[in-house]
Amino acid sequence: MNKKFKHLKTGDTYEMIRDDVKNCTNANDEQIMVLYKRDGFPELLFVREKSEFYTKFEEIK
């Protein structure tokens, strides 16, 4: 996958690793999440609900 995205508020760039991660927390079971990392910080991984991700980031083409 490895698409690049820009955070709309900060302008920071991120790399999407996967957009099909399943949340298995009881309250949010089956919720689909995005796994991503900030450029320049490969050791930091982030996860966000897929629908929320696409409201806060735009793809860099």
PDBQT receptor file of N, H, CA, C and O in Angstrom, charges set to zero:
ATOM      1  N   MET A   1       0.852  -1.181   0.000  1.00  0.00    +0.000 N 
ATOM      2  CA  MET A   1       0.000   0.000   0.000  1.00  0.00    +0.000 C 
ATOM      3  C   MET A   1       0.893   1.239   0.000  1.00  0.00    +0.000 C 
ATOM      4  O   MET A   1       1.083   1.839  -1.058  1.00  0.00    +0.000 OA
ATOM      5  N   ASN A   2       1.437   1.637   1.118  1.00  0.00    +0.000 N 
ATOM      6  H   ASN A   2       1.282   1.150   1.977  1.00  0.00    +0.000 HD
ATOM      7  CA  ASN A   2       2.417   2.712   1.267  1.00  0.00    +0.000 C 
ATOM      8  C   ASN A   2       2.096   3.985   0.475  1.00  0.00    +0.000 C 
ATOM      9  O   ASN A   2       2.950   4.502  -0.244  1.00  0.00    +0.000 OA
ATOM     10  N   LYS A   3       0.883   4.480   0.608  1.00  0.00    +0.000 N 
ATOM     11  H   LYS A   3       0.189   4.060   1.193  1.00  0.00    +0.000 HD
ATOM     12  CA  LYS A   3       0.495   5.758   0.017  1.00  0.00    +0.000 C 
ATOM     13  C   LYS A   3       0.886   6.875   0.972  1.00  0.00    +0.000 C 
ATOM     14  O   LYS A   3       0.940   6.669   2.185  1.00  0.00    +0.000 OA
ATOM     15  N   LYS A   4       1.160   8.059   0.428  1.00  0.00    +0.000 N 
ATOM     16  H   LYS A   4       1.116   8.226  -0.557  1.00  0.00    +0.000 HD
ATOM     17  CA  LYS A   4       1.532   9.227   1.224  1.00  0.00    +0.000 C 
ATOM     18  C   LYS A   4       0.311  10.121   1.429  1.00  0.00    +0.000 C 
ATOM     19  O   LYS A   4      -0.509  10.305   0.530  1.00  0.00    +0.000 OA
ATOM     20  N   PHE A   5       0.218  10.674   2.650  1.00  0.00    +0.000 N 
ATOM     21  H   PHE A   5       0.884  10.524   3.380  1.00  0.00    +0.000 HD
ATOM     22  CA  PHE A   5      -0.887  11.551   3.008  1.00  0.00    +0.000 C 
ATOM     23  C   PHE A   5      -0.365  12.770   3.747  1.00  0.00    +0.000 C 
ATOM     24  O   PHE A   5       0.671  12.715   4.408  1.00  0.00    +0.000 OA
ATOM     25  N   LYS A   6      -1.100  13.878   3.626  1.00  0.00    +0.000 N 
ATOM     26  H   LYS A   6      -1.943  13.922   3.089  1.00  0.00    +0.000 HD
ATOM     27  CA  LYS A   6      -0.789  15.107   4.354  1.00  0.00    +0.000 C 
ATOM     28  C   LYS A   6      -1.884  15.334   5.381  1.00  0.00    +0.000 C 
ATOM     29  O   LYS A   6      -3.070  15.237   5.068  1.00  0.00    +0.000 OA
ATOM     30  N   HIS A   7      -1.477  15.640   6.619  1.00  0.00    +0.000 N 
ATOM     31  H   HIS A   7      -0.513  15.719   6.872  1.00  0.00    +0.000 HD
ATOM     32  CA  HIS A   7      -2.440  15.966   7.671  1.00  0.00    +0.000 C 
ATOM     33  C   HIS A   7      -2.969  17.364   7.380  1.00  0.00    +0.000 C 
ATOM     34  O   HIS A   7      -2.188  18.303   7.225  1.00  0.00    +0.000 OA
ATOM     35  N   LEU A   8      -4.272  17.508   7.307  1.00  0.00    +0.000 N 
ATOM     36  H   LEU A   8      -4.907  16.745   7.434  1.00  0.00    +0.000 HD
ATOM     37  CA  LEU A   8      -4.875  18.775   6.889  1.00  0.00    +0.000 C 
ATOM     38  C   LEU A   8      -4.614  19.917   7.864  1.00  0.00    +0.000 C 
ATOM     39  O   LEU A   8      -4.528  21.070   7.443  1.00  0.00    +0.000 OA
ATOM     40  N   LYS A   9      -4.488  19.627   9.148  1.00  0.00    +0.000 N 
ATOM     41  H   LYS A   9      -4.559  18.690   9.490  1.00  0.00    +0.000 HD
ATOM     42  CA  LYS A   9      -4.291  20.684  10.145  1.00  0.00    +0.000 C 
ATOM     43  C   LYS A   9      -2.825  21.089  10.267  1.00  0.00    +0.000 C 
ATOM     44  O   LYS A   9      -2.516  22.280  10.318  1.00  0.00    +0.000 OA
ATOM     45  N   THR A  10      -1.918  20.110  10.315  1.00  0.00    +0.000 N 
ATOM     46  H   THR A  10      -2.170  19.143  10.273  1.00  0.00    +0.000 HD
ATOM     47  CA  THR A  10      -0.504  20.407  10.578  1.00  0.00    +0.000 C 
ATOM     48  C   THR A  10       0.353  20.475   9.327  1.00  0.00    +0.000 C 
ATOM     49  O   THR A  10       1.409  21.109   9.331  1.00  0.00    +0.000 OA
ATOM     50  N   GLY A  11      -0.092  19.825   8.251  1.00  0.00    +0.000 N 
ATOM     51  H   GLY A  11      -0.949  19.310   8.248  1.00  0.00    +0.000 HD
ATOM     52  CA  GLY A  11       0.703  19.758   7.033  1.00  0.00    +0.000 C 
ATOM     53  C   GLY A  11       1.776  18.684   7.062  1.00  0.00    +0.000 C 
ATOM     54  O   GLY A  11       2.494  18.498   6.080  1.00  0.00    +0.000 OA
ATOM     55  N   ASP A  12       1.894  17.971   8.188  1.00  0.00    +0.000 N 
ATOM     56  H   ASP A  12       1.311  18.123   8.986  1.00  0.00    +0.000 HD
ATOM     57  CA  ASP A  12       2.875  16.888   8.295  1.00  0.00    +0.000 C 
ATOM     58  C   ASP A  12       2.507  15.776   7.324  1.00  0.00    +0.000 C 
ATOM     59  O   ASP A  12       1.334  15.581   7.006  1.00  0.00    +0.000 OA
ATOM     60  N   THR A  13       3.522  15.044   6.852  1.00  0.00    +0.000 N 
ATOM     61  H   THR A  13       4.475  15.202   7.110  1.00  0.00    +0.000 HD
ATOM     62  CA  THR A  13       3.268  13.958   5.914  1.00  0.00    +0.000 C 
ATOM     63  C   THR A  13       3.409  12.606   6.602  1.00  0.00    +0.000 C 
ATOM     64  O   THR A  13       4.230  12.413   7.499  1.00  0.00    +0.000 OA
ATOM     65  N   TYR A  14       2.583  11.690   6.146  1.00  0.00    +0.000 N 
ATOM     66  H   TYR A  14       1.917  11.847   5.417  1.00  0.00    +0.000 HD
ATOM     67  CA  TYR A  14       2.497  10.354   6.734  1.00  0.00    +0.000 C 
ATOM     68  C   TYR A  14       2.441   9.317   5.627  1.00  0.00    +0.000 C 
ATOM     69  O   TYR A  14       2.051   9.604   4.495  1.00  0.00    +0.000 OA
ATOM     70  N   GLU A  15       2.839   8.107   5.982  1.00  0.00    +0.000 N 
ATOM     71  H   GLU A  15       3.156   7.874   6.902  1.00  0.00    +0.000 HD
ATOM     72  CA  GLU A  15       2.762   6.984   5.061  1.00  0.00    +0.000 C 
ATOM     73  C   GLU A  15       1.751   5.978   5.590  1.00  0.00    +0.000 C 
ATOM     74  O   GLU A  15       1.865   5.507   6.722  1.00  0.00    +0.000 OA
ATOM     75  N   MET A  16       0.768   5.653   4.771  1.00  0.00    +0.000 N 
ATOM     76  H   MET A  16       0.676   6.035   3.851  1.00  0.00    +0.000 HD
ATOM     77  CA  MET A  16      -0.213   4.645   5.155  1.00  0.00    +0.000 C 
ATOM     78  C   MET A  16       0.412   3.270   4.953  1.00  0.00    +0.000 C 
ATOM     79  O   MET A  16       0.938   2.965   3.882  1.00  0.00    +0.000 OA
ATOM     80  N   ILE A  17       0.350   2.452   5.984  1.00  0.00    +0.000 N 
ATOM     81  H   ILE A  17      -0.077   2.699   6.854  1.00  0.00    +0.000 HD
ATOM     82  CA  ILE A  17       0.882   1.097   5.906  1.00  0.00    +0.000 C 
ATOM     83  C   ILE A  17      -0.215   0.124   5.496  1.00  0.00    +0.000 C 
ATOM     84  O   ILE A  17      -0.027  -0.701   4.602  1.00  0.00    +0.000 OA
ATOM     85  N   ARG A  18      -1.360   0.228   6.159  1.00  0.00    +0.000 N 
ATOM     86  H   ARG A  18      -1.512   0.898   6.886  1.00  0.00    +0.000 HD
ATOM     87  CA  ARG A  18      -2.522  -0.624   5.844  1.00  0.00    +0.000 C 
ATOM     88  C   ARG A  18      -3.797   0.160   6.134  1.00  0.00    +0.000 C 
ATOM     89  O   ARG A  18      -3.819   1.014   7.020  1.00  0.00    +0.000 OA
ATOM     90  N   ASP A  19      -4.851  -0.132   5.390  1.00  0.00    +0.000 N 
ATOM     91  H   ASP A  19      -4.833  -0.827   4.671  1.00  0.00    +0.000 HD
ATOM     92  CA  ASP A  19      -6.142   0.507   5.659  1.00  0.00    +0.000 C 
ATOM     93  C   ASP A  19      -7.233  -0.527   5.921  1.00  0.00    +0.000 C 
ATOM     94  O   ASP A  19      -8.419  -0.258   5.728  1.00  0.00    +0.000 OA
ATOM     95  N   ASP A  20      -6.818  -1.708   6.361  1.00  0.00    +0.000 N 
ATOM     96  H   ASP A  20      -5.855  -1.927   6.517  1.00  0.00    +0.000 HD
ATOM     97  CA  ASP A  20      -7.779  -2.787   6.605  1.00  0.00    +0.000 C 
ATOM     98  C   ASP A  20      -7.520  -3.503   7.931  1.00  0.00    +0.000 C 
ATOM     99  O   ASP A  20      -7.756  -4.705   8.051  1.00  0.00    +0.000 OA
ATOM    100  N   VAL A  21      -7.034  -2.756   8.922  1.00  0.00    +0.000 N 
ATOM    101  H   VAL A  21      -6.842  -1.780   8.824  1.00  0.00    +0.000 HD
ATOM    102  CA  VAL A  21      -6.736  -3.326  10.235  1.00  0.00    +0.000 C 
ATOM    103  C   VAL A  21      -8.036  -3.413  11.034  1.00  0.00    +0.000 C 
ATOM    104  O   VAL A  21      -8.798  -2.448  11.098  1.00  0.00    +0.000 OA
ATOM    105  N   LYS A  22      -8.277  -4.558  11.631  1.00  0.00    +0.000 N 
ATOM    106  H   LYS A  22      -7.658  -5.341  11.578  1.00  0.00    +0.000 HD
ATOM    107  CA  LYS A  22      -9.516  -4.772  12.382  1.00  0.00    +0.000 C 
ATOM    108  C   LYS A  22      -9.292  -4.478  13.861  1.00  0.00    +0.000 C 
ATOM    109  O   LYS A  22      -8.358  -5.002  14.470  1.00  0.00    +0.000 OA
ATOM    110  N   ASN A  23     -10.149  -3.643  14.433  1.00  0.00    +0.000 N 
ATOM    111  H   ASN A  23     -10.907  -3.218  13.939  1.00  0.00    +0.000 HD
ATOM    112  CA  ASN A  23     -10.127  -3.347  15.861  1.00  0.00    +0.000 C 
ATOM    113  C   ASN A  23     -10.867  -4.473  16.578  1.00  0.00    +0.000 C 
ATOM    114  O   ASN A  23     -12.034  -4.736  16.288  1.00  0.00    +0.000 OA
ATOM    115  N   CYS A  24     -10.199  -5.127  17.500  1.00  0.00    +0.000 N 
ATOM    116  H   CYS A  24      -9.251  -4.913  17.736  1.00  0.00    +0.000 HD
ATOM    117  CA  CYS A  24     -10.812  -6.250  18.224  1.00  0.00    +0.000 C 
ATOM    118  C   CYS A  24     -11.136  -5.900  19.672  1.00  0.00    +0.000 C 
ATOM    119  O   CYS A  24     -11.408  -6.791  20.477  1.00  0.00    +0.000 OA
ATOM    120  N   THR A  25     -11.109  -4.609  20.013  1.00  0.00    +0.000 N 
ATOM    121  H   THR A  25     -10.889  -3.885  19.360  1.00  0.00    +0.000 HD
ATOM    122  CA  THR A  25     -11.540  -4.178  21.334  1.00  0.00    +0.000 C 
ATOM    123  C   THR A  25     -13.034  -4.455  21.460  1.00  0.00    +0.000 C 
ATOM    124  O   THR A  25     -13.793  -4.187  20.529  1.00  0.00    +0.000 OA
ATOM    125  N   ASN A  26     -13.457  -4.982  22.590  1.00  0.00    +0.000 N 
ATOM    126  H   ASN A  26     -12.841  -5.199  23.347  1.00  0.00    +0.000 HD
ATOM    127  CA  ASN A  26     -14.858  -5.402  22.743  1.00  0.00    +0.000 C 
ATOM    128  C   ASN A  26     -15.861  -4.330  22.327  1.00  0.00    +0.000 C 
ATOM    129  O   ASN A  26     -16.809  -4.623  21.599  1.00  0.00    +0.000 OA
ATOM    130  N   ALA A  27     -15.667  -3.103  22.775  1.00  0.00    +0.000 N 
ATOM    131  H   ALA A  27     -14.897  -2.864  23.367  1.00  0.00    +0.000 HD
ATOM    132  CA  ALA A  27     -16.630  -2.035  22.484  1.00  0.00    +0.000 C 
ATOM    133  C   ALA A  27     -16.635  -1.642  21.008  1.00  0.00    +0.000 C 
ATOM    134  O   ALA A  27     -17.632  -1.119  20.509  1.00  0.00    +0.000 OA
ATOM    135  N   ASN A  28     -15.530  -1.890  20.313  1.00  0.00    +0.000 N 
ATOM    136  H   ASN A  28     -14.721  -2.314  20.719  1.00  0.00    +0.000 HD
ATOM    137  CA  ASN A  28     -15.399  -1.472  18.912  1.00  0.00    +0.000 C 
ATOM    138  C   ASN A  28     -15.101  -2.641  17.986  1.00  0.00    +0.000 C 
ATOM    139  O   ASN A  28     -14.499  -2.458  16.928  1.00  0.00    +0.000 OA
ATOM    140  N   ASP A  29     -15.509  -3.818  18.369  1.00  0.00    +0.000 N 
ATOM    141  H   ASP A  29     -15.998  -3.967  19.228  1.00  0.00    +0.000 HD
ATOM    142  CA  ASP A  29     -15.207  -5.019  17.595  1.00  0.00    +0.000 C 
ATOM    143  C   ASP A  29     -15.624  -4.856  16.139  1.00  0.00    +0.000 C 
ATOM    144  O   ASP A  29     -16.720  -4.384  15.835  1.00  0.00    +0.000 OA
ATOM    145  N   GLU A  30     -14.729  -5.257  15.255  1.00  0.00    +0.000 N 
ATOM    146  H   GLU A  30     -13.839  -5.641  15.502  1.00  0.00    +0.000 HD
ATOM    147  CA  GLU A  30     -14.950  -5.219  13.800  1.00  0.00    +0.000 C 
ATOM    148  C   GLU A  30     -14.759  -3.834  13.177  1.00  0.00    +0.000 C 
ATOM    149  O   GLU A  30     -14.894  -3.700  11.961  1.00  0.00    +0.000 OA
ATOM    150  N   GLN A  31     -14.455  -2.820  13.952  1.00  0.00    +0.000 N 
ATOM    151  H   GLN A  31     -14.345  -2.929  14.940  1.00  0.00    +0.000 HD
ATOM    152  CA  GLN A  31     -14.200  -1.488  13.401  1.00  0.00    +0.000 C 
ATOM    153  C   GLN A  31     -12.939  -1.568  12.530  1.00  0.00    +0.000 C 
ATOM    154  O   GLN A  31     -11.955  -2.195  12.922  1.00  0.00    +0.000 OA
ATOM    155  N   ILE A  32     -12.967  -0.938  11.360  1.00  0.00    +0.000 N 
ATOM    156  H   ILE A  32     -13.766  -0.429  11.042  1.00  0.00    +0.000 HD
ATOM    157  CA  ILE A  32     -11.824  -0.963  10.451  1.00  0.00    +0.000 C 
ATOM    158  C   ILE A  32     -10.966   0.276  10.696  1.00  0.00    +0.000 C 
ATOM    159  O   ILE A  32     -11.468   1.397  10.762  1.00  0.00    +0.000 OA
ATOM    160  N   MET A  33      -9.657   0.045  10.829  1.00  0.00    +0.000 N 
ATOM    161  H   MET A  33      -9.248  -0.866  10.775  1.00  0.00    +0.000 HD
ATOM    162  CA  MET A  33      -8.707   1.080  11.195  1.00  0.00    +0.000 C 
ATOM    163  C   MET A  33      -7.639   1.243  10.109  1.00  0.00    +0.000 C 
ATOM    164  O   MET A  33      -7.441   0.362   9.271  1.00  0.00    +0.000 OA
ATOM    165  N   VAL A  34      -6.959   2.388  10.146  1.00  0.00    +0.000 N 
ATOM    166  H   VAL A  34      -7.119   3.104  10.826  1.00  0.00    +0.000 HD
ATOM    167  CA  VAL A  34      -5.811   2.660   9.283  1.00  0.00    +0.000 C 
ATOM    168  C   VAL A  34      -4.562   2.648  10.157  1.00  0.00    +0.000 C 
ATOM    169  O   VAL A  34      -4.537   3.264  11.222  1.00  0.00    +0.000 OA
ATOM    170  N   LEU A  35      -3.536   1.952   9.707  1.00  0.00    +0.000 N 
ATOM    171  H   LEU A  35      -3.556   1.452   8.841  1.00  0.00    +0.000 HD
ATOM    172  CA  LEU A  35      -2.231   1.928  10.368  1.00  0.00    +0.000 C 
ATOM    173  C   LEU A  35      -1.304   2.805   9.542  1.00  0.00    +0.000 C 
ATOM    174  O   LEU A  35      -1.171   2.601   8.335  1.00  0.00    +0.000 OA
ATOM    175  N   TYR A  36      -0.655   3.789  10.183  1.00  0.00    +0.000 N 
ATOM    176  H   TYR A  36      -0.762   3.955  11.163  1.00  0.00    +0.000 HD
ATOM    177  CA  TYR A  36       0.186   4.723   9.442  1.00  0.00    +0.000 C 
ATOM    178  C   TYR A  36       1.334   5.208  10.307  1.00  0.00    +0.000 C 
ATOM    179  O   TYR A  36       1.333   5.024  11.524  1.00  0.00    +0.000 OA
ATOM    180  N   LYS A  37       2.329   5.840   9.655  1.00  0.00    +0.000 N 
ATOM    181  H   LYS A  37       2.329   5.989   8.666  1.00  0.00    +0.000 HD
ATOM    182  CA  LYS A  37       3.483   6.382  10.374  1.00  0.00    +0.000 C 
ATOM    183  C   LYS A  37       3.853   7.735   9.786  1.00  0.00    +0.000 C 
ATOM    184  O   LYS A  37       3.610   8.016   8.612  1.00  0.00    +0.000 OA
ATOM    185  N   ARG A  38       4.445   8.561  10.635  1.00  0.00    +0.000 N 
ATOM    186  H   ARG A  38       4.641   8.332  11.589  1.00  0.00    +0.000 HD
ATOM    187  CA  ARG A  38       4.867   9.893  10.204  1.00  0.00    +0.000 C 
ATOM    188  C   ARG A  38       6.204   9.795   9.497  1.00  0.00    +0.000 C 
ATOM    189  O   ARG A  38       7.095   9.073   9.943  1.00  0.00    +0.000 OA
ATOM    190  N   ASP A  39       6.348  10.513   8.403  1.00  0.00    +0.000 N 
ATOM    191  H   ASP A  39       5.623  11.100   8.040  1.00  0.00    +0.000 HD
ATOM    192  CA  ASP A  39       7.625  10.538   7.691  1.00  0.00    +0.000 C 
ATOM    193  C   ASP A  39       8.723  11.046   8.617  1.00  0.00    +0.000 C 
ATOM    194  O   ASP A  39       8.544  12.035   9.328  1.00  0.00    +0.000 OA
ATOM    195  N   GLY A  40       9.855  10.361   8.599  1.00  0.00    +0.000 N 
ATOM    196  H   GLY A  40      10.000   9.558   8.021  1.00  0.00    +0.000 HD
ATOM    197  CA  GLY A  40      10.985  10.748   9.429  1.00  0.00    +0.000 C 
ATOM    198  C   GLY A  40      10.978  10.123  10.810  1.00  0.00    +0.000 C 
ATOM    199  O   GLY A  40      11.953  10.258  11.549  1.00  0.00    +0.000 OA
ATOM    200  N   PHE A  41       9.902   9.442  11.173  1.00  0.00    +0.000 N 
ATOM    201  H   PHE A  41       9.110   9.332  10.572  1.00  0.00    +0.000 HD
ATOM    202  CA  PHE A  41       9.783   8.798  12.482  1.00  0.00    +0.000 C 
ATOM    203  C   PHE A  41       9.286   7.358  12.292  1.00  0.00    +0.000 C 
ATOM    204  O   PHE A  41       8.177   7.034  12.718  1.00  0.00    +0.000 OA
ATOM    205  N   PRO A  42      10.085   6.496  11.663  1.00  0.00    +0.000 N 
ATOM    206  CA  PRO A  42       9.614   5.145  11.315  1.00  0.00    +0.000 C 
ATOM    207  C   PRO A  42       9.282   4.268  12.514  1.00  0.00    +0.000 C 
ATOM    208  O   PRO A  42       8.571   3.272  12.374  1.00  0.00    +0.000 OA
ATOM    209  N   GLU A  43       9.787   4.623  13.686  1.00  0.00    +0.000 N 
ATOM    210  H   GLU A  43      10.364   5.432  13.800  1.00  0.00    +0.000 HD
ATOM    211  CA  GLU A  43       9.528   3.804  14.875  1.00  0.00    +0.000 C 
ATOM    212  C   GLU A  43       8.167   4.101  15.504  1.00  0.00    +0.000 C 
ATOM    213  O   GLU A  43       7.700   3.329  16.341  1.00  0.00    +0.000 OA
ATOM    214  N   LEU A  44       7.526   5.196  15.120  1.00  0.00    +0.000 N 
ATOM    215  H   LEU A  44       7.906   5.823  14.440  1.00  0.00    +0.000 HD
ATOM    216  CA  LEU A  44       6.225   5.565  15.675  1.00  0.00    +0.000 C 
ATOM    217  C   LEU A  44       5.109   5.129  14.736  1.00  0.00    +0.000 C 
ATOM    218  O   LEU A  44       5.047   5.564  13.586  1.00  0.00    +0.000 OA
ATOM    219  N   LEU A  45       4.236   4.273  15.231  1.00  0.00    +0.000 N 
ATOM    220  H   LEU A  45       4.287   3.920  16.165  1.00  0.00    +0.000 HD
ATOM    221  CA  LEU A  45       3.086   3.826  14.448  1.00  0.00    +0.000 C 
ATOM    222  C   LEU A  45       1.814   4.390  15.060  1.00  0.00    +0.000 C 
ATOM    223  O   LEU A  45       1.699   4.508  16.280  1.00  0.00    +0.000 OA
ATOM    224  N   PHE A  46       0.860   4.738  14.200  1.00  0.00    +0.000 N 
ATOM    225  H   PHE A  46       0.954   4.643  13.209  1.00  0.00    +0.000 HD
ATOM    226  CA  PHE A  46      -0.411   5.296  14.638  1.00  0.00    +0.000 C 
ATOM    227  C   PHE A  46      -1.543   4.474  14.050  1.00  0.00    +0.000 C 
ATOM    228  O   PHE A  46      -1.392   3.848  13.001  1.00  0.00    +0.000 OA
ATOM    229  N   VAL A  47      -2.668   4.482  14.727  1.00  0.00    +0.000 N 
ATOM    230  H   VAL A  47      -2.791   4.991  15.579  1.00  0.00    +0.000 HD
ATOM    231  CA  VAL A  47      -3.864   3.822  14.217  1.00  0.00    +0.000 C 
ATOM    232  C   VAL A  47      -5.046   4.760  14.448  1.00  0.00    +0.000 C 
ATOM    233  O   VAL A  47      -5.159   5.401  15.493  1.00  0.00    +0.000 OA
ATOM    234  N   ARG A  48      -5.922   4.825  13.447  1.00  0.00    +0.000 N 
ATOM    235  H   ARG A  48      -5.830   4.304  12.598  1.00  0.00    +0.000 HD
ATOM    236  CA  ARG A  48      -7.078   5.719  13.525  1.00  0.00    +0.000 C 
ATOM    237  C   ARG A  48      -8.228   5.060  12.767  1.00  0.00    +0.000 C 
ATOM    238  O   ARG A  48      -8.014   4.357  11.780  1.00  0.00    +0.000 OA
ATOM    239  N   GLU A  49      -9.442   5.296  13.241  1.00  0.00    +0.000 N 
ATOM    240  H   GLU A  49      -9.616   5.867  14.044  1.00  0.00    +0.000 HD
ATOM    241  CA  GLU A  49     -10.607   4.763  12.539  1.00  0.00    +0.000 C 
ATOM    242  C   GLU A  49     -10.575   5.230  11.077  1.00  0.00    +0.000 C 
ATOM    243  O   GLU A  49     -10.302   6.396  10.794  1.00  0.00    +0.000 OA
ATOM    244  N   LYS A  50     -10.853   4.318  10.173  1.00  0.00    +0.000 N 
ATOM    245  H   LYS A  50     -11.074   3.371  10.403  1.00  0.00    +0.000 HD
ATOM    246  CA  LYS A  50     -10.719   4.599   8.743  1.00  0.00    +0.000 C 
ATOM    247  C   LYS A  50     -11.536   5.810   8.299  1.00  0.00    +0.000 C 
ATOM    248  O   LYS A  50     -11.022   6.665   7.578  1.00  0.00    +0.000 OA
ATOM    249  N   SER A  51     -12.788   5.896   8.714  1.00  0.00    +0.000 N 
ATOM    250  H   SER A  51     -13.206   5.202   9.300  1.00  0.00    +0.000 HD
ATOM    251  CA  SER A  51     -13.624   7.029   8.292  1.00  0.00    +0.000 C 
ATOM    252  C   SER A  51     -13.082   8.352   8.827  1.00  0.00    +0.000 C 
ATOM    253  O   SER A  51     -13.152   9.370   8.139  1.00  0.00    +0.000 OA
ATOM    254  N   GLU A  52     -12.546   8.347  10.034  1.00  0.00    +0.000 N 
ATOM    255  H   GLU A  52     -12.489   7.520  10.593  1.00  0.00    +0.000 HD
ATOM    256  CA  GLU A  52     -11.959   9.561  10.603  1.00  0.00    +0.000 C 
ATOM    257  C   GLU A  52     -10.662   9.926   9.885  1.00  0.00    +0.000 C 
ATOM    258  O   GLU A  52     -10.392  11.104   9.649  1.00  0.00    +0.000 OA
ATOM    259  N   PHE A  53      -9.870   8.933   9.544  1.00  0.00    +0.000 N 
ATOM    260  H   PHE A  53     -10.090   7.977   9.737  1.00  0.00    +0.000 HD
ATOM    261  CA  PHE A  53      -8.602   9.180   8.854  1.00  0.00    +0.000 C 
ATOM    262  C   PHE A  53      -8.825  10.010   7.594  1.00  0.00    +0.000 C 
ATOM    263  O   PHE A  53      -8.117  10.987   7.351  1.00  0.00    +0.000 OA
ATOM    264  N   TYR A  54      -9.807   9.617   6.803  1.00  0.00    +0.000 N 
ATOM    265  H   TYR A  54     -10.383   8.824   7.001  1.00  0.00    +0.000 HD
ATOM    266  CA  TYR A  54     -10.033  10.302   5.530  1.00  0.00    +0.000 C 
ATOM    267  C   TYR A  54     -10.643  11.695   5.689  1.00  0.00    +0.000 C 
ATOM    268  O   TYR A  54     -10.720  12.434   4.708  1.00  0.00    +0.000 OA
ATOM    269  N   THR A  55     -11.078  12.078   6.892  1.00  0.00    +0.000 N 
ATOM    270  H   THR A  55     -11.016  11.478   7.689  1.00  0.00    +0.000 HD
ATOM    271  CA  THR A  55     -11.530  13.452   7.117  1.00  0.00    +0.000 C 
ATOM    272  C   THR A  55     -10.384  14.346   7.578  1.00  0.00    +0.000 C 
ATOM    273  O   THR A  55     -10.495  15.570   7.508  1.00  0.00    +0.000 OA
ATOM    274  N   LYS A  56      -9.286  13.758   8.046  1.00  0.00    +0.000 N 
ATOM    275  H   LYS A  56      -9.196  12.764   8.102  1.00  0.00    +0.000 HD
ATOM    276  CA  LYS A  56      -8.176  14.532   8.594  1.00  0.00    +0.000 C 
ATOM    277  C   LYS A  56      -6.928  14.528   7.713  1.00  0.00    +0.000 C 
ATOM    278  O   LYS A  56      -5.994  15.291   7.960  1.00  0.00    +0.000 OA
ATOM    279  N   PHE A  57      -6.907  13.677   6.691  1.00  0.00    +0.000 N 
ATOM    280  H   PHE A  57      -7.666  13.057   6.491  1.00  0.00    +0.000 HD
ATOM    281  CA  PHE A  57      -5.748  13.542   5.811  1.00  0.00    +0.000 C 
ATOM    282  C   PHE A  57      -6.187  13.587   4.358  1.00  0.00    +0.000 C 
ATOM    283  O   PHE A  57      -7.303  13.193   4.021  1.00  0.00    +0.000 OA
ATOM    284  N   GLU A  58      -5.286  14.077   3.493  1.00  0.00    +0.000 N 
ATOM    285  H   GLU A  58      -4.379  14.396   3.767  1.00  0.00    +0.000 HD
ATOM    286  CA  GLU A  58      -5.528  13.999   2.060  1.00  0.00    +0.000 C 
ATOM    287  C   GLU A  58      -4.339  13.321   1.401  1.00  0.00    +0.000 C 
ATOM    288  O   GLU A  58      -3.189  13.529   1.788  1.00  0.00    +0.000 OA
ATOM    289  N   GLU A  59      -4.640  12.508   0.399  1.00  0.00    +0.000 N 
ATOM    290  H   GLU A  59      -5.574  12.339   0.085  1.00  0.00    +0.000 HD
ATOM    291  CA  GLU A  59      -3.584  11.760  -0.280  1.00  0.00    +0.000 C 
ATOM    292  C   GLU A  59      -2.716  12.698  -1.107  1.00  0.00    +0.000 C 
ATOM    293  O   GLU A  59      -3.216  13.616  -1.757  1.00  0.00    +0.000 OA
ATOM    294  N   ILE A  60      -1.417  12.455  -1.074  1.00  0.00    +0.000 N 
ATOM    295  H   ILE A  60      -1.010  11.709  -0.547  1.00  0.00    +0.000 HD
ATOM    296  CA  ILE A  60      -0.457  13.189  -1.897  1.00  0.00    +0.000 C 
ATOM    297  C   ILE A  60      -0.235  12.352  -3.147  1.00  0.00    +0.000 C 
ATOM    298  O   ILE A  60       0.247  11.222  -3.064  1.00  0.00    +0.000 OA
ATOM    299  N   LYS A  61      -0.576  12.889  -4.275  1.00  0.00    +0.000 N 
ATOM    300  H   LYS A  61      -0.967  13.807  -4.342  1.00  0.00    +0.000 HD
ATOM    301  CA  LYS A  61      -0.464  12.123  -5.534  1.00  0.00    +0.000 C 
ATOM    302  C   LYS A  61       0.844  12.403  -6.222  1.00  0.00    +0.000 C 
ATOM    303  O   LYS A  61       1.112  11.850  -7.289  1.00  0.00    +0.000 OA
TER     304      LYS A  61
